[in-house]
């Protein structure tokens, strides 16, 4: 968060800026990645910042766009931008979570397999040079901590070795 401030009282100029006895926010600037993700969180953050009675701007592509106007509240164009940015995030995330040919799957206890084919409810993966496994699609999940697809081979239903 950045901003402009009113300064008064004893004011001293330094090579890196100003120091003052008293200061109060004039304008606040928020980077778009500093905005919370949910609308409830955005509302709570803006409510807190609006207590200063100042305008709040969103920094977007080196341009400032009104996010909150002291006299009128939330700006519709900025809200549309935030919703569009979140929508794009969800689209990218969904694409990352779509299992496709060539993806790697950690078959726990057996090693890393390569997806050969995805058929609705089943996935065929090659483990090593010769072993092909058929795994129920619902058993392959994303491990967020390790950023990878995983399957617990010993618990997977429909887990079969095909030769």
MOCOR-V490590 format. One line per field, one symbol per residue. phi: phi as a letter, one per 40 degrees, with the letter a starting at -180 (. if undefined). psi: psi as a letter, one per 20 degrees, with the letter a starting at -180 (. if undefined). burial: I if it has 16 or more other ideal C-beta (glycine too) atoms within 10 Angstrom, else O. A space follows every 10 residues. Layout:
phi = ???
psi = ???
burial = ???
//
This chain:
phi = .babbcbagc bbcbcbibbb cbaaccabbb cccccdcccc ccdccccccc dcgbcbbbcb fgbcbdbbbd cbgccccccc cccccccccc ccccccccca dgccbccdgb hcbbccabbf cbbbbbbgcb cbbbbcdccc bcccccfaca acccbccgcb cbb
psi = prrqqpqrbo ppprhjbqpq hqqqpgqqpp qhiiprgqhg hgggghgghi hikrqpqpoo lkqpppgpph hibpphghgg ggggghghgh gghhhhjopr piqqponpih apqpphqone iqppqpobhh ppqppphiio rpohgilrqq pohiipqjoq pp.
burial = OOOOOOOOOO OOOOOOOOOO OOOOIOOIII OOOOIOOOOO OIOOIIOOII OOOIIIIIII OOOOOOIIOO OOOIIOOIOO IIOOOOOOOO OOOOOOOOOO OOIOIIIOOO OOIOIOOIOO OOIIIOIOOO OIIIIOOOII OOOOOOOOIO IOIOOIOOIO OOO
//
